[in-house]
Amino acid sequence: MLRELSIHNLAVIENVSVNFHSGFHVLTGETGAGKSIVIDALTLTAGGRGSAEMIRHGCDRADIEAVFDLPRQHPVWATLQRLGIEADKEETLLIRRELLSHGKSSARINGQSVTLTMLREIGEHLVNIHGQHEHQSLLRTDKHLEWLDLFAGEDIHEEKSTYRKLFQQYQTVSRERRELEEKSRQGMQMLDLYRFQLEEISAARLKAGEDESLADERRKLAHAEKLTDAVTEAYDLLYGSKGLPALSRALTRLQDIVKVDPTTLQPIVEQLQSSYYGVEDSAFQLRDYKEGIEFNPQRLMQIEQRLDLLHSLKRKYGETIEDVLNYQARIKGETDQLDNRDELLKDLATKEVALHKEIQAQAEKLTSIRRSASRVLSRKIEQELTELQMSRSVFEVKLGTVALTSTGADSAEFVLSTNPGEPPKPLAKIASGGEMSRVMLALKAIFAQIDEIPVLVFDEVDTGVSGRAAQAIAEKLSLLSSHCQVFAITHLPQVACMADHQYEIYKQITEQDRTQTSVTELTAAQRVEELARMLGGVEVTEKTRHHAQEMLSLAQQQKNA
């Protein structure tokens, strides 16, 4: 349930913090007092889109916080875990939404930043807001099948999952077949070219990194004479009279006198010894290197020719040898596919036909479940409509057949007859605003026990009704609150008196000559006054107060019954 809602600097609300309870809540007040702003705030915490225009004039930001108290088994916890949001099932869930004047917004859940998409996904588990504009969703037939499947519940869930997997496989195979057919038409023109390219690349017997090693070898061969001269001279210098022999003589002289001043001379002797051995080792390496230098003009010519070939292949097929080899692998696959296209097309066509039969059979299972569910849903909605003073109405879920889609082979449309003897027709053609409100309320009453959404909000769902129909709506909202927390904005005293908790939303002018909306939970006495205002208008009399008190007493008796 929604435990608390705090609103700061949203529209004409400067600072409001309201505590809520379980059961049925009504929000009442004069037209234009700001009742819809409270609903807007709740919508924002559930992932609704906000804008800078919603921020109170003169302020840089608006902040909304909602605190939810949820049972451990509620599905929102699994969604939070899947999205990587840390949450303790033993604690409350805090959602914070912030709007900034430069147009940006942010959202946090238990202090952790989330995207608007994540917040919307979580909000779908927490709040369901129904306003007058939502009547339009009843006119969208694509929604009707979705609602029917939701009502069918576990009976259809597994079968739909199986169907979707088969349908995805069918789409994949069908796409592969079409692509192969298209490739075959285009590829046949390329087949001779591909074969020539494969032969050219294969004949080269390429090795990854070959061009780099050949370039290194070419460089050595091309400069063999320079290398020999330089290495020979360096070796001669090291072994000449001024090289190792000089170091050896210097070392012998120092060793003869090191005992005279060992403290100073011994480290120098050791350093010279190390240098001598290092120079000697370098001289031996130069000697060995010189012996390995190759003068081979023929090999150099072979390397030049090989590098020219590699350069030609890279110019045609890729920047590196690896790119050329990858291109070879790709066109080999395409060539093999073209060479075997008839067999591959036959296999794909066979798979496509087989999968089509499977999804048709699975679609028939979905249709069977939907037919059964549609009959039950129709009876339940008619029962709900009877309780909402539409006792002679006939409601049907009309199933039709369509081409196979991701949801099966069915279409669904809600049809209604509100006059005895008239055939059921689409809602758009026969339902008035008040009737649409009651049809939607009937659906909400049924689905409240299915979708496990803890908070239901009705924004003037009673518009267009009066008298006994208004009383029926009030009773239905009260009954709904036994399954979830219900909020309703209303102007009808018949609805307000059935609430367990009533909140007055009113405007006042501050000392700074600013309009400010406030929200107050009404006491029993204050409820009498507010109901009397709703009954009598501007002037509240003892008679309207008495009538209001009587309505509250009768409402309590009704709820107790």
C-alpha positions as CSV (number, residue, x, y, z in Angstrom):
1,M,0.0,0.0,0.0
2,L,1.0,3.7,-0.4
3,R,2.0,4.8,3.1
4,E,3.0,8.4,2.5
5,L,3.1,10.9,-0.3
6,S,5.2,14.1,-0.1
7,I,5.0,16.9,-2.7
8,H,7.2,19.9,-2.9
9,N,6.9,22.8,-5.4
10,L,4.7,21.0,-7.9
11,A,2.2,23.3,-9.7
12,V,0.4,25.2,-6.9
13,I,1.5,22.8,-4.2
14,E,4.3,24.3,-2.2
15,N,4.7,21.7,0.5
16,V,2.4,18.8,1.3
17,S,3.0,15.5,3.1
18,V,0.1,13.1,3.4
19,N,-0.2,9.8,5.3
20,F,-2.5,7.2,3.9
21,H,-4.1,4.0,5.2
22,S,-5.5,0.8,4.0
23,G,-9.0,0.8,2.5
24,F,-11.0,3.3,0.4
25,H,-9.8,6.9,0.2
26,V,-11.6,9.8,-1.5
27,L,-10.1,13.2,-2.4
28,T,-12.7,15.9,-2.5
29,G,-12.7,19.7,-3.0
30,E,-13.9,22.5,-5.2
31,T,-13.3,22.3,-8.9
32,G,-9.8,23.7,-9.6
33,A,-8.6,23.2,-6.1
34,G,-5.7,20.9,-7.3
35,K,-7.0,17.4,-6.8
36,S,-5.5,16.2,-10.1
37,I,-2.1,17.5,-9.0
38,V,-2.0,14.9,-6.3
39,I,-2.7,12.2,-9.0
40,D,0.0,13.8,-11.2
41,A,2.5,13.5,-8.4
42,L,1.7,9.9,-7.9
43,T,1.9,9.3,-11.6
44,L,5.4,10.8,-11.6
45,T,6.6,8.4,-8.9
46,A,5.2,5.5,-11.0
47,G,7.3,6.6,-14.0
48,G,5.1,9.1,-15.7
49,R,6.7,11.8,-17.9
50,G,7.3,15.2,-16.3
51,S,8.2,18.6,-17.6
52,A,9.6,21.9,-16.3
53,E,6.1,23.5,-16.7
54,M,5.0,21.3,-13.8
55,I,7.4,23.1,-11.3
56,R,5.9,25.8,-9.1
57,H,6.5,29.3,-10.5
58,G,9.7,30.8,-9.2
59,C,11.2,27.5,-8.0
60,D,14.2,25.6,-9.5
61,R,12.9,22.1,-8.8
62,A,10.0,19.9,-7.7
63,D,10.4,16.9,-5.5
64,I,7.9,14.0,-5.0
65,E,8.4,11.1,-2.6
66,A,6.2,8.0,-2.2
67,V,6.6,5.4,0.5
68,F,5.2,2.0,-0.2
69,D,4.6,-0.8,2.4
70,L,4.5,-4.1,0.5
71,P,4.2,-7.8,1.5
72,R,7.3,-10.0,1.0
73,Q,5.6,-12.0,-1.8
74,H,4.8,-9.0,-3.9
75,P,6.1,-9.4,-7.5
76,V,7.8,-6.0,-7.4
77,W,10.7,-7.4,-5.3
78,A,11.6,-9.8,-8.1
79,T,11.6,-6.9,-10.6
80,L,13.9,-4.9,-8.3
81,Q,16.3,-7.7,-8.0
82,R,16.4,-8.3,-11.7
83,L,17.1,-4.6,-12.3
84,G,20.0,-4.7,-9.8
85,I,18.3,-2.5,-7.2
86,E,19.0,-3.4,-3.6
87,A,15.9,-3.6,-1.5
88,D,15.0,-5.3,1.8
89,K,11.6,-7.0,1.8
90,E,11.3,-6.2,5.5
91,E,11.5,-2.5,4.9
92,T,9.4,0.1,3.0
93,L,10.1,1.1,-0.6
94,L,11.0,4.7,-1.1
95,I,10.6,6.3,-4.6
96,R,11.8,9.8,-5.2
97,R,11.3,11.8,-8.3
98,E,12.9,15.2,-9.0
99,L,12.0,17.7,-11.8
100,L,14.5,20.4,-12.6
101,S,13.6,23.8,-14.2
102,H,16.1,23.2,-17.1
103,G,14.0,20.2,-18.2
104,K,15.9,17.3,-16.8
105,S,14.5,14.9,-14.2
106,S,15.9,12.1,-12.0
107,A,14.5,9.2,-10.1
108,R,15.7,7.2,-7.1
109,I,14.5,4.0,-5.5
110,N,15.8,3.5,-1.9
111,G,18.5,6.1,-2.7
112,Q,19.7,4.3,-5.9
113,S,19.5,6.1,-9.2
114,V,17.3,4.5,-11.8
115,T,16.2,5.4,-15.4
116,L,12.7,6.5,-16.2
117,T,12.2,3.1,-18.1
118,M,13.2,1.2,-14.9
119,L,11.0,3.4,-12.8
120,R,8.0,2.8,-15.2
121,E,8.5,-0.9,-15.1
122,I,8.5,-0.9,-11.3
123,G,5.6,1.5,-11.2
124,E,3.5,-0.9,-13.2
125,H,3.6,-3.2,-10.2
126,L,2.6,-0.5,-7.7
127,V,0.0,1.9,-9.1
128,N,-2.8,1.7,-11.6
129,I,-4.2,5.1,-12.4
130,H,-7.5,5.3,-14.2
131,G,-8.8,8.7,-15.5
132,Q,-11.5,9.7,-17.9
133,H,-9.1,9.7,-20.8
134,E,-8.5,6.0,-20.1
135,H,-12.0,5.3,-21.5
136,Q,-10.2,5.5,-24.9
137,S,-8.2,2.3,-24.0
138,L,-11.6,0.5,-23.9
139,L,-12.0,1.5,-27.6
140,R,-8.7,0.0,-28.6
141,T,-9.3,-3.6,-29.7
142,D,-5.6,-4.5,-29.5
143,K,-5.9,-4.0,-25.7
144,H,-8.9,-6.4,-25.5
145,L,-6.9,-9.5,-26.4
146,E,-4.2,-8.4,-23.9
147,W,-6.9,-8.1,-21.1
148,L,-8.4,-11.5,-22.1
149,D,-5.0,-13.2,-21.8
150,L,-4.4,-11.5,-18.5
151,F,-7.7,-12.9,-17.2
152,A,-6.9,-16.4,-18.5
153,G,-3.8,-16.3,-16.3
154,E,-1.8,-19.4,-15.7
155,D,-4.0,-21.4,-18.1
156,I,-2.6,-19.6,-21.1
157,H,0.8,-18.4,-19.8
158,E,2.8,-21.6,-20.5
159,E,1.0,-22.2,-23.8
160,K,1.8,-18.6,-24.9
161,S,5.4,-19.1,-24.0
162,T,5.6,-22.3,-26.1
163,Y,3.8,-20.5,-29.0
164,R,6.2,-17.5,-28.9
165,K,9.3,-19.8,-29.1
166,L,7.8,-21.7,-32.1
167,F,6.8,-18.4,-33.8
168,Q,10.3,-17.0,-33.3
169,Q,11.8,-20.2,-34.8
170,Y,9.4,-20.0,-37.7
171,Q,10.2,-16.3,-38.4
172,T,14.0,-17.1,-38.3
173,V,13.7,-20.0,-40.7
174,S,11.4,-18.0,-43.0
175,R,13.8,-15.1,-43.0
176,E,16.7,-17.4,-43.7
177,R,14.8,-18.9,-46.7
178,R,14.0,-15.5,-48.1
179,E,17.5,-14.2,-47.7
180,L,18.9,-17.4,-49.3
181,E,16.6,-16.9,-52.3
182,E,17.6,-13.3,-52.6
183,K,21.3,-14.2,-52.3
184,S,20.8,-17.0,-54.9
185,R,19.6,-14.5,-57.4
186,Q,22.3,-12.0,-56.7
187,G,25.0,-14.6,-55.9
188,M,24.8,-16.6,-59.1
189,Q,26.1,-13.5,-60.9
190,M,29.0,-13.4,-58.4
191,L,29.7,-17.1,-58.2
192,D,32.4,-17.1,-61.0
193,L,34.1,-14.1,-59.4
194,Y,34.0,-15.7,-56.0
195,R,35.6,-18.9,-57.4
196,F,38.3,-16.9,-59.1
197,Q,39.1,-15.0,-55.9
198,L,39.1,-18.2,-53.8
199,E,41.6,-19.8,-56.3
200,E,43.8,-16.7,-56.2
201,I,43.9,-16.5,-52.4
202,S,44.2,-20.2,-51.9
203,A,47.1,-20.4,-54.4
204,A,49.0,-17.8,-52.4
205,R,49.0,-20.2,-49.3
206,L,48.9,-17.2,-46.9
207,K,50.1,-17.3,-43.3
208,A,49.1,-14.7,-40.7
209,G,51.9,-12.2,-40.1
210,E,53.9,-13.5,-43.1
211,D,54.3,-10.0,-44.6
212,E,55.9,-8.6,-41.5
213,S,58.4,-11.4,-41.1
214,L,59.3,-11.2,-44.9
215,A,59.7,-7.4,-44.6
216,D,62.2,-7.9,-41.7
217,E,64.1,-10.6,-43.7
218,R,64.2,-8.4,-46.8
219,R,65.6,-5.5,-44.8
220,K,68.5,-7.6,-43.5
221,L,69.3,-9.1,-47.0
222,A,69.2,-5.7,-48.6
223,H,71.7,-4.3,-46.1
224,A,73.9,-7.3,-45.7
225,E,77.1,-5.5,-46.9
226,K,76.5,-2.6,-44.6
227,L,75.8,-4.9,-41.7
228,T,79.0,-6.9,-42.3
229,D,81.2,-3.8,-42.5
230,A,79.8,-2.2,-39.4
231,V,79.9,-5.4,-37.3
232,T,83.4,-6.3,-38.5
233,E,84.7,-2.9,-37.6
234,A,83.0,-3.0,-34.2
235,Y,84.5,-6.4,-33.5
236,D,88.0,-5.3,-34.6
237,L,87.8,-2.2,-32.3
238,L,86.8,-4.4,-29.3
239,Y,89.6,-6.9,-29.9
240,G,92.1,-4.3,-31.2
241,S,95.0,-2.8,-29.1
242,K,92.7,-0.2,-27.7
243,G,89.9,-2.6,-26.8
244,L,90.0,-5.7,-24.7
245,P,93.9,-5.8,-24.5
246,A,93.9,-2.2,-23.1
247,L,91.2,-3.1,-20.5
248,S,93.2,-6.2,-19.6
249,R,96.5,-4.2,-19.1
250,A,94.7,-1.5,-17.0
251,L,93.1,-4.3,-14.9
252,T,96.5,-6.0,-14.3
253,R,98.2,-2.7,-13.2
254,L,95.4,-2.0,-10.7
255,Q,95.4,-5.5,-9.3
256,D,99.2,-5.1,-8.5
257,I,98.6,-2.1,-6.3
258,V,95.1,-2.7,-5.0
259,K,96.5,-3.8,-1.6
260,V,98.0,-0.3,-1.1
261,D,94.6,1.4,-1.0
262,P,91.9,-1.4,-1.1
263,T,89.1,0.9,0.1
264,T,89.3,3.1,-3.0
265,L,90.8,0.8,-5.6
266,Q,89.0,-2.5,-5.0
267,P,85.5,-1.2,-6.2
268,I,87.2,0.2,-9.3
269,V,88.9,-3.1,-10.0
270,E,85.6,-5.0,-9.7
271,Q,83.9,-2.5,-12.0
272,L,86.7,-3.0,-14.6
273,Q,86.4,-6.7,-14.3
274,S,82.7,-6.5,-15.0
275,S,83.2,-4.2,-17.9
276,Y,85.9,-6.5,-19.4
277,Y,83.6,-9.5,-19.3
278,G,80.7,-7.5,-20.7
279,V,82.8,-6.2,-23.6
280,E,84.2,-9.6,-24.3
281,D,80.7,-11.1,-24.4
282,S,79.5,-8.4,-26.8
283,A,82.5,-9.1,-29.0
284,F,81.7,-12.8,-29.2
285,Q,78.1,-12.0,-30.1
286,L,79.2,-9.6,-32.9
287,R,81.5,-12.4,-34.2
288,D,78.6,-14.9,-34.3
289,Y,76.2,-12.4,-35.8
290,K,78.8,-11.6,-38.6
291,E,79.1,-15.3,-39.4
292,G,75.3,-15.5,-39.8
293,I,74.9,-12.5,-42.2
294,E,73.7,-13.9,-45.6
295,F,74.6,-12.5,-49.0
296,N,71.7,-14.0,-51.1
297,P,70.5,-11.9,-54.0
298,Q,68.3,-14.7,-55.2
299,R,66.5,-15.0,-51.9
300,L,66.1,-11.2,-51.8
301,M,64.4,-11.4,-55.3
302,Q,62.1,-14.2,-54.1
303,I,61.1,-12.1,-51.0
304,E,60.4,-9.0,-53.2
305,Q,58.2,-11.1,-55.5
306,R,56.4,-12.6,-52.5
307,L,55.8,-9.2,-50.9
308,D,54.5,-7.8,-54.2
309,L,52.0,-10.7,-54.3
310,L,50.9,-10.1,-50.8
311,H,50.6,-6.3,-51.4
312,S,48.4,-7.1,-54.5
313,L,46.1,-9.4,-52.4
314,K,45.8,-6.9,-49.6
315,R,45.0,-4.1,-52.1
316,K,42.1,-6.2,-53.4
317,Y,40.8,-8.0,-50.3
318,G,41.9,-6.3,-47.1
319,E,44.4,-4.2,-45.3
320,T,46.1,-7.1,-43.6
321,I,46.8,-10.8,-44.3
322,E,44.3,-11.5,-41.5
323,D,41.6,-9.5,-43.4
324,V,42.4,-11.4,-46.6
325,L,42.0,-14.7,-44.8
326,N,38.7,-13.6,-43.2
327,Y,37.4,-12.5,-46.7
328,Q,38.4,-15.9,-48.0
329,A,36.5,-17.7,-45.3
330,R,33.4,-15.5,-45.9
331,I,33.2,-16.0,-49.6
332,K,34.0,-19.7,-49.2
333,G,30.9,-19.9,-47.0
334,E,28.8,-18.0,-49.5
335,T,30.1,-20.1,-52.4
336,D,29.4,-23.3,-50.5
337,Q,25.9,-22.0,-49.8
338,L,25.3,-21.1,-53.4
339,D,26.7,-24.4,-54.6
340,N,24.3,-26.2,-52.3
341,R,21.5,-23.7,-52.5
342,D,18.9,-26.1,-53.9
343,E,19.4,-28.5,-51.1
344,L,19.5,-25.8,-48.5
345,L,16.4,-24.1,-49.8
346,K,14.6,-27.5,-49.8
347,D,15.6,-28.1,-46.1
348,L,14.6,-24.6,-45.1
349,A,11.2,-24.9,-46.9
350,T,10.6,-28.2,-45.2
351,K,11.4,-26.8,-41.8
352,E,9.2,-23.7,-42.5
353,V,6.2,-25.9,-43.4
354,A,6.7,-28.1,-40.3
355,L,7.1,-25.1,-38.0
356,H,4.0,-23.5,-39.5
357,K,2.0,-26.6,-38.7
358,E,3.3,-26.6,-35.2
359,I,2.4,-23.0,-34.5
360,Q,-1.0,-23.5,-36.1
361,A,-1.6,-26.4,-33.7
362,Q,-0.3,-24.3,-30.8
363,A,-2.4,-21.3,-31.9
364,E,-5.5,-23.5,-31.8
365,K,-4.7,-24.4,-28.2
366,L,-4.5,-20.6,-27.4
367,T,-7.8,-20.1,-29.2
368,S,-9.4,-22.9,-27.2
369,I,-8.2,-21.4,-23.9
370,R,-9.3,-17.9,-25.0
371,R,-12.8,-19.1,-25.9
372,S,-13.2,-20.6,-22.5
373,A,-11.8,-17.6,-20.7
374,S,-13.9,-15.2,-22.8
375,R,-17.1,-16.9,-21.7
376,V,-16.1,-16.7,-18.0
377,L,-14.9,-13.1,-18.4
378,S,-18.2,-12.1,-20.1
379,R,-20.3,-13.7,-17.3
380,K,-18.2,-12.0,-14.6
381,I,-18.4,-8.5,-16.3
382,E,-22.1,-8.9,-16.7
383,Q,-22.3,-9.7,-13.0
384,E,-20.3,-6.7,-12.2
385,L,-22.4,-4.5,-14.5
386,T,-25.5,-5.8,-12.8
387,E,-24.1,-4.6,-9.5
388,L,-23.4,-1.3,-11.2
389,Q,-27.0,-0.7,-12.2
390,M,-26.6,-2.1,-15.7
391,S,-28.6,-5.3,-15.0
392,R,-30.0,-5.9,-18.5
393,S,-26.7,-5.4,-20.3
394,V,-25.2,-8.1,-22.4
395,F,-21.4,-8.2,-22.6
396,E,-19.4,-10.4,-24.9
397,V,-15.7,-10.9,-25.8
398,K,-16.0,-11.5,-29.5
399,L,-13.1,-13.6,-30.9
400,G,-12.0,-13.4,-34.5
401,T,-9.4,-15.1,-36.6
402,V,-6.4,-13.3,-38.1
403,A,-3.2,-14.3,-39.8
404,L,-0.6,-15.8,-37.4
405,T,1.1,-13.1,-35.3
406,S,3.3,-13.2,-32.2
407,T,0.2,-13.6,-30.1
408,G,-1.6,-16.3,-32.1
409,A,-4.3,-16.3,-34.6
410,D,-7.0,-14.5,-32.6
411,S,-8.4,-11.0,-32.4
412,A,-10.6,-9.9,-29.5
413,E,-13.2,-7.2,-29.2
414,F,-15.4,-6.2,-26.3
415,V,-19.0,-5.8,-27.4
416,L,-21.9,-4.5,-25.4
417,S,-25.7,-4.2,-25.5
418,T,-27.3,-2.0,-22.9
419,N,-30.8,-2.3,-24.3
420,P,-32.7,-5.6,-24.2
421,G,-33.4,-7.0,-27.7
422,E,-30.5,-5.1,-29.3
423,P,-27.5,-7.1,-30.4
424,P,-24.1,-6.4,-28.8
425,K,-22.1,-3.8,-30.7
426,P,-18.6,-2.4,-30.3
427,L,-18.3,-0.1,-27.2
428,A,-17.5,3.0,-29.3
429,K,-20.9,2.7,-31.0
430,I,-23.2,2.3,-28.1
431,A,-21.6,3.2,-24.7
432,S,-22.2,6.6,-23.1
433,G,-19.6,8.2,-20.8
434,G,-21.3,6.9,-17.7
435,E,-21.6,3.4,-19.2
436,M,-17.9,3.4,-20.2
437,S,-17.0,4.3,-16.6
438,R,-18.9,1.4,-15.3
439,V,-17.5,-1.0,-17.8
440,M,-14.0,0.1,-16.9
441,L,-14.8,-0.2,-13.2
442,A,-16.1,-3.7,-13.8
443,L,-12.9,-4.7,-15.5
444,K,-10.8,-3.1,-12.7
445,A,-12.8,-5.0,-10.1
446,I,-12.1,-8.3,-11.8
447,F,-8.4,-7.7,-12.6
448,A,-7.7,-6.2,-9.1
449,Q,-7.6,-9.8,-7.8
450,I,-5.4,-11.0,-10.7
451,D,-2.6,-8.4,-11.3
452,E,-1.7,-7.8,-7.6
453,I,-1.3,-4.0,-8.0
454,P,-1.6,-2.7,-4.5
455,V,-2.8,0.9,-5.4
456,L,-5.8,1.7,-7.6
457,V,-6.5,5.3,-8.4
458,F,-9.8,6.5,-10.1
459,D,-9.8,10.1,-11.3
460,E,-13.5,11.1,-11.5
461,V,-14.5,7.7,-12.7
462,D,-18.1,8.6,-11.6
463,T,-18.4,11.4,-14.2
464,G,-21.7,11.1,-16.1
465,V,-23.6,9.1,-13.5
466,S,-25.9,9.9,-10.7
467,G,-28.5,8.5,-8.4
468,R,-28.5,4.7,-7.9
469,A,-25.7,4.3,-10.5
470,A,-23.5,6.6,-8.4
471,Q,-24.3,4.6,-5.3
472,A,-23.5,1.4,-7.1
473,I,-20.1,2.8,-8.1
474,A,-19.4,3.8,-4.6
475,E,-20.2,0.4,-3.3
476,K,-18.0,-1.2,-5.9
477,L,-15.1,1.0,-5.0
478,S,-15.6,0.1,-1.4
479,L,-15.6,-3.6,-2.2
480,L,-12.5,-3.2,-4.3
481,S,-10.7,-1.8,-1.3
482,S,-10.8,-5.2,0.4
483,H,-8.3,-6.4,-2.2
484,C,-6.2,-3.3,-2.6
485,Q,-5.8,0.3,-1.6
486,V,-8.3,2.5,-3.5
487,F,-8.2,6.2,-4.2
488,A,-10.9,8.2,-5.9
489,I,-11.3,11.8,-6.9
490,T,-15.0,12.6,-6.8
491,H,-17.6,15.3,-6.7
492,L,-20.4,12.9,-5.7
493,P,-21.4,12.7,-2.1
494,Q,-22.7,9.1,-2.7
495,V,-19.1,8.1,-3.4
496,A,-17.5,10.2,-0.8
497,C,-19.6,8.9,2.1
498,M,-18.6,5.3,1.3
499,A,-14.9,6.0,1.8
500,D,-13.0,4.8,4.9
501,H,-10.8,8.0,4.7
502,Q,-11.6,11.4,3.2
503,Y,-9.1,14.1,2.3
504,E,-10.1,17.7,1.4
505,I,-8.0,19.5,-1.2
506,Y,-8.4,23.3,-1.1
507,K,-6.7,26.5,-2.2
508,Q,-5.7,29.4,-0.1
509,I,-3.9,32.7,-0.7
510,T,-0.7,33.2,1.4
511,E,0.6,36.4,2.9
512,Q,2.9,36.7,-0.1
513,D,-0.2,36.8,-2.3
514,R,0.6,33.3,-3.7
515,T,-1.9,30.6,-4.4
516,Q,-1.2,27.4,-2.4
517,T,-3.0,24.0,-2.4
518,S,-3.2,22.1,0.8
519,V,-4.4,18.6,1.6
520,T,-6.1,17.7,4.9
521,E,-7.4,14.4,6.2
522,L,-10.8,15.1,7.6
523,T,-12.1,14.1,11.0
524,A,-15.6,12.7,11.4
525,A,-17.0,16.2,12.1
526,Q,-15.2,17.7,9.2
527,R,-16.5,15.0,6.9
528,V,-20.0,16.0,7.8
529,E,-19.2,19.6,6.8
530,E,-17.5,18.6,3.5
531,L,-20.4,16.2,2.5
532,A,-22.9,19.0,3.4
533,R,-21.0,21.3,1.1
534,M,-21.0,18.7,-1.7
535,L,-24.8,18.2,-1.2
536,G,-25.8,21.9,-0.8
537,G,-23.3,23.9,-2.7
538,V,-22.1,27.2,-1.3
539,E,-24.7,27.4,1.5
540,V,-24.4,24.7,4.2
541,T,-27.6,24.4,6.4
542,E,-28.5,22.2,9.3
543,K,-30.6,20.2,6.9
544,T,-27.7,19.4,4.6
545,R,-25.6,18.6,7.7
546,H,-28.2,16.2,8.9
547,H,-28.5,14.7,5.5
548,A,-24.7,14.3,5.3
549,Q,-24.6,12.7,8.8
550,E,-27.4,10.3,7.7
551,M,-25.5,9.4,4.5
552,L,-22.3,8.6,6.5
553,S,-24.3,6.4,8.9
554,L,-26.0,4.5,6.1
555,A,-22.7,4.1,4.4
556,Q,-21.2,2.6,7.5
557,Q,-24.1,0.2,7.8
558,Q,-23.7,-0.8,4.2
559,K,-20.0,-1.4,4.7
560,N,-20.6,-3.4,7.8
561,A,-23.1,-5.5,6.0
